[in-house]
Amino acid sequence: MSDDIILKFTNANILINDKAYERIITQENSIKFTESLIEDIVYSNQNIIVLTEEILDQYLEKNGLKEEINNEIIPENADINPPVSQSKFQTGMPFDFHVIQDTTKKSYTSGEVKDFITYFNSRYEQLHNILNKRRELKDHRPINKIGKSEEVIKIIGMVNDIKNTKNSHKIIELEDETGSTSVLVHNESGQLYEKAEKIVRDEVIGIIGSKKGTLVIASDIIQPGVPRIGEKPMDFGAVFISDVHIGSSTFLEDAFNRFIKWINGDFGDDNQQEIANDVKYLVLGGDTVDGIGIYPNQEKELTIKDIYEQYDEAARLLGDIRSDIKIVIAPGNHDAVRLAEPQPALPETYAKSLYELKNAEFVSNPGVVSLDGINTLIYHGRSFDDMAMSVKGFSHQRTDLVMTELIEKRHLAPIYGERTPLASEYEDHLVIKEVPDIFHTGHVHINAYKRHKGIHLINSGTFQSQTEFQKIYNIVPTCAEVPVIHRGSFKLLKFA
């Protein structure tokens, strides 16, 4: 193990002094600690040649950690000897909760054309930096440095357009900051062609191929991708819901009350109550309420027609949840926030009663939080509409496939200018900067789950029965089916 630690620092071109090394190897999981430390150094662009104790202390402090006790890293706010609770629940257990990414009050734009350019430059630079670390793209060159005839070339660029030829070949128009080129993907290239069918406008990819005249003939397409992540210890449960739509006439209040009874330990069999006993976090991924004026004639389907009263009712229902559960709330397109993504956290002006819940936390859409060390990416999922329309084989019924592709693209809403409104800001906040342990979405009202390279991909369905709009498009929701990650394993509990 010691050799593995040294090798990881060597591969990252970082030296380590003896005292820092001795402190690292005493960590409970020194390999994962080392990987996280190196990733932090790389992503923060710190020009560190030698890792010292001082730098290690800065990392521990920045991440809310302190020196290990009995070889376990504990949060600064944790009790060294926590009291033993007599309750069947984990009351008294401290939360190691912190927000990693929240764009609330961090979204900036002047509304000028130059913002559009800045936005795409930000996207390109962030994803280029990720692709630049891919071994396959070592020695890649700018597009304007490619000759007219070369056997092997490697380039990175943003997809400007995708066309099909009359022979069903694909032409991908790729551009970088130096120029543009056309990439040909042959229709008989098997898996490569299947890859090309999932490529969409405005994503950033790498191409390996050869140059023949005016065309680059692709032999491989490289996405930013994610590495396989290891299993993190998890001795608690986290519950994921979204699209509750409180205020709608189709809100399933009885099922939601059963859900609340379960989470409080008053509903379900012994196994279900054992899971409830371990629940420490409840994550709401948007559309907590049905909103006002979201679509034509919506008022005909509302039982609560005032947005303030909808949030008051949400607070009443969520207020019945036991206080030792942290409730994390992100917005969706039905909530009282702007439509353009990224969306800020719910404003207190509309959701004052929710803010009065002492166990509630509010984040943006998208947002990233750490649940006792389990990094959780929350995204409502509006871009699923665009992906389902643009990629063959994708649909609202199989968002696990869409989520897999978004994770590999390292972007939550890659297509600009379609149904998903994106704010042209100074920074593209929808780039997936860090690899999460859990990726939680909603929006489509249909449950989905997949484990992809160690990442839990979850779509949490809905607590709203089929609407008139869904009937028109034959969308059948999966209602009141609640995903739980319980001690690292996926469970699905049904309350309909």
N, C-alpha and C positions, 0 to 999 in steps of 0.2 A: 504493500500500500504506500509506503514511504517513497519508493521509486516512482510509483504512479503520480504522486503529487509533484515530485521534482520534474517529471516528464511533461506534465501539463503546463507548468510554468515555463519550461524550456521551449515547448511548442508555441507559447505565446510571446516568446522573446523577452521574458521577464526573469531577472535574477532575484534570489531571495536570501536575506541574511539569516544567520543561525537562530537568533532569538524569535524572529517572526515565524520561521519554520517550526520551531519547537511549540509555539502556541497553536499553530494550525493543526498539527498532528494530534493535539489533545482534544480536538473537537469530536463530538459523538459521531458525526459522519463527515470525516475530514475531506473525502473526495468531493462530495456535493458542495461542501463549504468552499473548497478550492475553485470548483467550476463557477459558482456564483460570484466569488471574488474576482476571478479573471474576467468574467462576462461584464461585471460592473466597471472594471478598469477599461475594457475595450470599448464599451458603449458610451462611456463618459469621455472618451478620447483623451484620457490621461497619459501623458508621455512619461511613463514610469519605466526606469531601467532596472532599479533595484527595489524590491518590496521590503520596507522596513517596518518596525513595530509601530511607528507613528502613523504610517499609511494604513496599517491594519486597524489601529484604534479609530481612525477617521471612518473607515468602512463600517465598523461595528456601531459607531455612534449614529452614522447616517441612516442605517437600516433599523434603528431602534433596538439594537442588541447590546448586551454587556458581556463581561468576561464570563466564561463558563463556570457553572457550579456543578460539581460531580460530573464533569465532562458533558454537560448539557447546556446549550445556549438558551437563555431565558430572556423574555422581554423585560424591559426596564420597569414596567409597571406590574410585573408578576410578584406575588408573595412567595418568598423562599419556602415558607411552610404554610401553604394554603389551608384554611380551616376545613375539617371534615364535615360535610353536610349530612344531616339526618334525612333530607328529602330524597325522594326517588329520582329527582332531577339533579342536574349538575350545577345547582345554584352555588354561587360563591366562586365559581371558576372564573379567573380573569380572562378578558378578551385580548388576544394579540391581534388586534385589527388595525390596519392602516391603509390609507388610500395611496395607491401607486401612481395612478393617472386620473386626473379630473380636469376637464377643460373649462369648467365653470369660471368665468371672469378671466380666462386665458385665451379667449378667441378674439383675434384682432383682424380687422379688415377696414380699408378706407372706401371700398365700393368703387374703386377705379380699375381700369383695364390692367394696370400693372400688377394688381393683386392676383389676377388670373395667372400671370406668368410666374409670379413668386410662388404661388400655390403648387403649380406643376413642377417647378424647380425643386421645391421642398420634397415633394413625393419622389422625384427622380433621384435626388441625392441620398435620401434615406434608404431607398430600395437598392440603389447602386452600391451603397456601402455594404449591405447584406450580401448581395451577389458577389461583390469583390472578394469576399472571404470564402467563396466556393472554390474548392480545389480544382474543379473542372475548368474554371474560367481564369486560372492563373495565366498571366501574360496576355490578357485580352487587350485590344487596342481601340482607340476612337474610330468611329466610322470613316472619317476623312483620311485615315492613315491606311486604309485597305487598298491594295493594288487592283488592277483590272483582272489579273489572273493569279490566284493563289490556291495552293492545295489545302491548307488548314488555316482557318481564321477563327477568332473568338471575339465577339462583340457583345456589348450590353446596351440596351436601348428601351425606349418607351414605345408601345404599340400605338401607332397613329391610325391605322386602318387595317381591315382584313377583308380580302376579296376571294371569291372562288372563280377559277378560270372555267372555260367551256368544257374542259376535260376533267373538272372537279379537283384540280390541284388548288392549293391554297397559296395566296400571296399575302405575306405579312409586311406591311410598311412599318419599318422600324426607324426611330430617330434618337439621336443623342444631342449633346450640346454643340457638336461639331458638324453634323449633317444628317442625312437620311439614306436609307438603302431599302431595296426590295428583297425579301427572303422567300424563297420557293420551298414549299413542303409538298413532296410528291404524294399523289393519292394512293400509291401502292407501298408507302413506307411503313405500313403496319402500326406499331405502337407510337411511332413519331407522329403519324397523322392523327391518331386518337388524342395525343397531347395537344396538337394544334387546334383540334376542334373545341378545346376548353379555353383557349386563349381569347381574351376579350380586349376591347379597346382600352387604352390608357393604363394598362398594367405594364410593369417593367420586367423584362426577361433577359436571359442570356441566350446567345445563339452560337453553336459550334457548327462549322460547315466549310465550304470552299467557295471561292469567287470565280464565276464563269461569266465574263462579259458584264452586263449590268445587273446580274442576279447573284445573290448569295444562295447557294444550294444547301439547305439545312441538313445536318446529320444528327443534331440533337437540340432540344430546347431545354433550357435550364431555368427553373423558377427559383425565387429566393429560398423557399422551402423552410422546413423546421427540422431540427435534429430529433432523434428519439430521446425522450426524457425519462429519467428514472422515477421510481415510485417514491413518493414522500410519505413519511409517517403521518397518519391521520387518526387520532383517537376520538373523533367527534363526528357529528352528522351535519351536513349542509343541505338545505331544502331550496329548490328552485321553482319559482312560479312566474308567470307573466300573463298579460292580456286578461286581467280579471274583469275589467269593464264595468266597474261599479257605477250605477246610474242608468244602465241599459235595462230595458224590459226583458232582455234575454240573459241577464246576469244570473248565474246559478247560485243564488244565495244559500239555499239549503245545503248544497254540496260544499260550499265554502265554509259554512258553519261546522259541518262535519270535519272538514280539514282542520279548522281551528281547535275543535274538540280533540282531534287526534294529536296535534302538536302539543296540546296541554296535558296529554296523557289520559284523556277521558273517553277515548273511542278507539276501537280496533282490538285485535286479538293480542295475545302475549308477545308475539314476535313484533307486531307493529308498534306496540307500546314500548318495547325495548328500544326500537329505533327512535321513537319520539323522545325517550329518555336521554339519548345522546345528542339530540339536535342542539346546536349552538348558534347557527346562522340561518336566516331566511333571506333569500335574494329575490327581489322583484325586478324583472327585466323589462319594465315599461308597460304602458297602457293600464295602469292601476285603475283609472276611471275611464268612462266612455267619452268624456269631453263634450264640447258644444260646437256645432257647425263644422264637423269634420267631413261630412258628405251630405248631399242634397236630401232633404226631408228626414234628416236624422232625428229631429225633435219628435217625430211620430213614434220612435222606438225608445224614447227615454222615459223613465219613471222619475228621475231627478233631472230637472231641466236647468239647474243653476250649477255652474262649475264649482263655486265655493262649497255648495251643499254636497256635491259629489265627493270632494275631498274630506269634508266633515264626516260623511258616512264611511269613507275608507278609514279614517282615523278611529271611528267607533269600532269597526270590525277588527282592525289590526291591533287596537288597544286592548282587546281581549286576550291577545297572545301573551304568554307568561314573560315576565320582564327579564329573565336570564337568557333570552334569545335576542341576538343583535339582528335588526331588520335593516337590510340594505336596499335602498329604493333608487332605481334609475328611471328616466322618462322614456316614452315612446311617442309615436306620431299622434296618438289621441290625447296626450297630456298637454297641460297648459304651458308649453314652451314653444320656441320657434320650430318650424318644420325642418329647416336646413340643418344638416349634420355637419359637425358635432352639435348635439343639443346640450345646453347647460342643465344642471340639476333643477328639479322642481323649485320654482320660486316660493319663498315663504309667504309672499303677498297673496297667493292663491291657496297654498296648502298649509296655512298657519297651524291648523289643528294637527296635521301630521308632524310638524316640527315640534309640537308639544310632547310627543312621545319620546320619553327619555332614552329608549333603546333603539331609536331610528337614526340611520345615517343616510345621507343623500349624495349621489354622484351623478356625473354627466353620462350621456350616451354618445359614444362608448365611454366606458370607465374601466379601470383596473383596480382591484382591491386585493389585499392579502388577508385571507381568513386563517389565522393561526399558521401562517407560512404557506398556505395553499393559494397561489396566485390565480385570481379569477378574472377573466375578461368578460365584461358584460356588454352586449350589443343587442339592441332591440331587434334588428334584422330587416330593416326596410329594403336593403339592397337585394334581398332574396327575390323580389319582384323582377328586378333587372336581370339577375343571373338566370332565373327560370325562363325568361323570354329570349336570352341571348345564347345560351349553351344547350346544345342538343343533349337530351337525356336528363336535364335538370327540371325539377318541378317543386311546387310547394309541398307535395307529399313526401319528398325525400330531401329535407333540408340537411340531413347528415352528409349527403354528397356535396351539397353546396358549401357547407361549413368546412369540409375537408379541403375543397378547392380554395376557399378564401384564406385558410391557414397557410396553404402552400404558396399562395400569391403574396402573403404577408400584407394583405390590405382588405379592409372590411367592406369597402364600396368602390371597387376599381373603376367602374364605368361612369364617366361624367356625362351629364346632359340627358339622362333618361328619367325614369320615374322617381328616383331618389334624389332629392335636392341636396346639393353639397355646397357649403359655403367656401368661397375662394378666399382663404385666409393666408396669413404669412407662413403658417406651418400646416402641413397635412396631418391632422391628428388621427386620421383613420388608418395610418400605417400601423401594423402590428409590430411594435418595436421589440418587445420581449415575448418569449414563448410562454404561454400560460399553462397552468396545470388543468384548468377548467375553462371552457369556452361556452358561455351561456347565452342563448338567444330566445326569441319568441316570434311575434308578429304574425305568423301564418296560421296559428291556432291548431297546429298539428304536431304532436309529440314526435321527437326523434332522438336517437342516441347512437353514438359510435365512439369507440376508443381508437384514436388515430395517433400512432407513435407515442403512446403513453398519455395523450391529452384526452380528457373527457369532453366530448362534444355533445351538448345538450340543447334541445329545443323543448321548452316546457309547456307547450300546448296552451290551454285556455280554461277559464271558468265562465265562458259565454257559450250558450247553445247556438245552433246554426241561425245566422241572420238572413234577412231577405236578399241581401247582396250575395251572400255565399250560396244561396239556393240557385240564383241565376247562373253562377259559374260552377255549380255542382261541387262545391268545396264542403267536405264533411269534416268538421272539427273533432278532435279527440278531447273530450271535455272532462275536467276534474281529475286528470291523471297527473300525479305530482312526482317529478323526479327527485330522488335523494341520493347524494353521495354519502354513504354511511361507512365510516372507517375505511375509506378507499374503494368501496364497492358500490356499483350502481343498483338502485332499487327503484321500482315504479309502484306507487301506491294509488289506488283508485277510490274516489269518493262520490262518484255519480250514483 
